[in-house]
Amino acid sequence: MTLPLLCDLSRDELANWCQAQGEQPYRADQIRKWIFGKRVSDFEAMTDLPAGLRTKLAEQFTVFSSRVAAHQRSSDGTQKLLIELADGENVECVLMREDDRRTICISTQVGCGMGCMFCASGLLGLSRNLSAGEIVEQILRLDRLLPALERITNIVVMGMGEPLANLSSLLKALTTLDEKGGLGLSARRITISTVGLPEKIRELARAGKPYNLAVSLHAPNDALRSELVPVNRNIGIEAILAAADEFFEQTGRRVTYEYVVLAERNDSLKEARELAALLRGRNAHINLIPMNAVCELPFHDPAAERLRAFIEVVEQAGVTTTVRKRKGADIDAACGQLRLRHAGAPQLVPIQAMS
């Protein structure tokens, strides 16, 4: 039987557990310092804890309930892990290196139920939400890939799943990172991506922490977006933008709009002009993401000159635009791709049959 994950407990919950064992609450911070700061996973090695407390920890908890099912390394320093959870399900997480930044990308669900047509994460459907501890476990796994003097500097919640559909577990996981004994990562260094769930965006704003919000837009009008992102049929771009505007008003954090650029699907000059008109006047930033090809999906990235023309139209309208750098191009870099390969790819359904 798998023991409960210690990181499913918040700092306060761990302090309460220590008290219930007859120990002082400060023992919780010592335990967390060993796990987060010193990267120790064996309770017996936590030498400043009483022997009896170490025994109780080992009897009642585990730091890792998962195992690394696959570990890929790219020539650019990117590393990708396929994590097999205690129930046999798999999730992915990634470590990316660039200059003085060490950014990790984590998952919040096993699979995804949003059905975006160009994303490998949803091809096997949604299995379940991750617990807060399972989210933290990915962070600890990636942190332990770094040399002793290096630390995670940024987190992007852009892995498998829709983060706002598992918001309570996600917020619990992220909050513990900046509490005493954690990794010391402030909310300003964390970006949460969403397909656009208006009420959940508002709930995130009410959390009162300056997280960065990235809205996965991918189309400038409802007709096209509903083809590419089927859940849009029940939401609509107008409602998403209204919620994002409220997020900016409450948090002061500029919203990023992500736009996966699909050759011959959403990369015309017409769509560039629509996108510019949609975001002109907002304190917004567009992050263009050339499609990272997945062999099971009928999409690819646009030609360089076509992408440049798209960017020029948007920037001439006064909307700040960047193109995301491709990392890990020589491994299964697309989100969900490594899991898909290990599980066996499902038969591809033609896009016109699903729209």
N, C-alpha and C positions, 0 to 999 in steps of 0.2 A: 504494500500500500504506500502511495506517495505521500510524504509529509506535506503540510501546508507551507506555502511560500512565505518566508519571513517578510519579504518586501510587499506582501499584500497588506501589511500593517503600516499605518502612518506613523510618524514620529510619536505623536501623542498616544496612539494605540499601543505602540511598543513600550512606552514609558509606563502605561497602565498595566501591561503584562508583567513588567519587571516588578512593579509594586505588589502584584498578586503573588509573585514568587518570594516575597519578603525582601526584595532588593530596593535600593533607592532609584528614583526615576532617572537620575543622570546616567545610569548604566545604559539606557537606550542610546544616548549619544555616543558612548564608547563603542557599542556594538555597531552603530551606523558608521562611525569613523573607520573601523576595521574593514567594513564591507565596501563603502564608497571611496574612502581616502586611501587605504592601504591595499585595497584589492584582494583582501583575504576572504576565502569562502569556507574555510574549515574552522568551525567554532573552537576546536581545541587549541588552535593557534592564537586565539585572542587572549594573550597572556595577562592582560591587566584586569581580566574578569575573574571572579571567584570560580574555583573548580566546579562547585555545585551548580552555578548558573550556566557554565559552559555545558555541563551534562544535560541540564534541562532544555537548553536551546537545541542541542543535538537530538534529543528525544522528541521534541515537539515541532521543529521547523527544518526546512532546508533553504539554502540560498538559491540553488539552481535545481529546478525540477525537470528541466529540459536537457537536450543534448544537441550538439552541432551535427546536423545530418550532412551538410555540405559547406565547404569553405572555399570561395573563389577569390583569386587575387588578380588584379589588373596591372598592366604595365605602368599605368599612371598612379599607382598607389591605392586605388580604390579596392576595398575588400567587401565581399558580400557573404552573409551567412544565411543558410537555411536552417532554421531552428525547429527541431521536432519537440513538441510540447508533451506533457505527461500523458495526454489522451491519444497521442499518435498523430494529431493534427500538425500542420507545418505553417510557419510564417517566415517572412524574410526581413532582414535589416541590413543596413549598409553603412560603412565608414568611408568618408571621402576626405582626402587631403588636398589642401591648396594653400601655399604660402604658410602663414601662421595660423590658419584655420583648420580645425578638425571637426568636421560636420558629420553628424550621423542622421540617418533616415530610419524611422521606426514604423512598425505596423500597429494597428489598433483592433483589427478583426482578423479572423481566419477567413480568407476570401473577401468578397465584397458583394453587396446586393444592389449596387447602384446601376450596374449594367452598361457602363460607358463602352461604346462600341470599339474603341481603339485601345482598351486596357486589358492586359493579360490577367490582372488580379481577379476579375469577375467571371472569367470563363468557367470556373468550377463552382460558381455560386457562393453564397454566404453560408458558413457553417456555424459560427458563433462569435460573440464578443470576447476579447481578451480581458482578463482581470487586471487590476492595477499592478499587481506583482508580476504578471507575465509581460506587461509593457516595460516595467523597470528592469526585468531580467534581460531583455534585449539590450538595454542601455549598458548594463553591467558587462554583458558579453563583449560588446563593441569596445567599451572602455579598456578591457583587459587585452585588447589587440595592440594598444598603444605602448610605446616605450615608457619607462618609469617616469621620465620628466615631462611627458606630454599628457595633455588632458583634452577632453571633449570641450569644444568652444561653442558649438551651436547644435541645435536639434531642429530638424524639420520632420513634422508628422505628416509624411506624404507616402508612407508605405502602403501595405495592403489594408483595405477597408476604408470606410467613411468615418473619420475621426469624430465628427459631431454626433454620429449615431451611437457612439460609446463614450459620450462626453463625461459622465460621472467617473468612470474608471480612469479616463485619460487625465482629468484634472487632478485626481488623487495621486496619480503617478508623477505628474509634472510638479505638483506642489512639494512633494517630498524631496525633490532634487535640490531645492534652495533652502530647505530647513536645516537647522544645525546638524552637522554630521553628514550632510549630503554632498553633492558635487559642486555646490556654489554656483549653479547656473540660474541666472535671473530670467524672468519671463521675457525680457526684451531680446534674448538670444534664442527664443523658441518660436517657430512658425508653425501654425496649424492650418492645414489645407482642408477645404470642404468643397463638395460638389455644389453646395448652395442650399442649405436647409435654414430658411429664414428664422424660425423661432429658436433654433439651436444657436444661430449666430447671435441673436439677442441674449440668450442664456450665457454664452461665452463672454459677451460684453459685461454682463452683470456679475461675472466672477470677480471683477475688480482688479485684474492683473493685466499688465500691458503686453499680452501676447501679440505676435504678428499674425494677421489673418490673410490667407491666400485663397481666393475663390477660383475654382476651376471652371472658367467660363466656356472656352473652346468654340464659341459661335456668337455672332453679334445679333442674332434674331431668334425668335422662339421656334420658327419652323425648322431651321437647320439644327438648333440646339436639341430639339426634341428627337431628331433623328440620331444624333451622336450621343446624347445623354438622355435616355428615355424618361428618367424621373422628372425631367423638366416639364413634361406634359401636365403634371399635377402642381407645378410651382410657378414657372414663368420667370423670365429675366427681370421684369419690373419689380417683383416681390423680393428677389435676391438683392438687387441694387439698393432697394429701400432699406433692407436689413443691414447691408454693408455700410450704407451712409450713417445709420444709427450707431453702428459699431465704431466708426471713426469719430462721431460726435462724442461718444461716451468715453472712449479710450485715448483719443488723440493719435492713434496709430494708423498710418496710411495703409490702405488696403491694396494688396497686390492681386491682379487678375491674371490667372494663368491661361494660356491659350496654346494648346497642342496644335501645331501647324501640320495639316494633312494635305499632301499633294492632291490638287484637283478637287478637294472637298470643301475646304474653308479658307483657302489661301489666295483668293482672287482680289483684285483691286477694289471691286465692289464691296466685298466683305471687310477689307481694310478700312474703307471709308465709313461703313456702318459701325465698325468697332470704335473708330475715332470719335464719331458723333455720339456714341453711347457713353463714352467715358470722359469726353471733353468737359472741362469745368469741375470735375471731381478731383479730389486729392487722391489720385490713383496712379498706380504703376502697372504696366503690362509686362508680363514675363512670357516671351514667346519661346515655345519648346518644340523644336523640330522633332517629328515623330521618330521614336526609337523603335525600329522595325521588329515585329514579332512574327515569326513564320506562320503562326496560326491565324493571323489577322490580315485583311486585305488592304493595308494602308502602308504608306512610306512617306519619308520626309520630302519636302519640296526642293526643287532646283535652287541653287544658291542665288541666281539672279532674280528668281520669282520671290524668294524670301526678302531680298534686299528691297525690291519694289514695294512689298507689303509694309516693311518697316518705314520706308520713306514717307508713305502716305500717312501713317499713324503719327509719326514724329512731326510732320509738317503741321498737323492739327494741334500740336502742343502737348501731346500725351507722352509722358516718359516711358521709354521702351528699352528692354534689354532682351538678349537672346541667351537662354540658359546654356552653359557649357556642358557638353556631353562628357560624362564620366563613366569609366568602366566599359568602354565600347567593345573591348575584346573579351568580355564575359557576359553572362546573362543579365544585362544591365536593366532591362525594362522591368518595372514593378510587376511581380507575380510570375515572371518568366522562369526563374529557377524552380519555384514550386511546381509550376505547370509541367516542366520537363521531368521532374521526379515523379509526379503523379500520373503522367501520361496524358497528352493533350486530347481534349474532346474533339469530336468532329465539328468542323467549322460550319456554322449556319450562315447562308448568304445574307448580306446586310439588308437587301430589299425585303427579305422575308420577315425581318424582325422590326422593321420601321413602321 
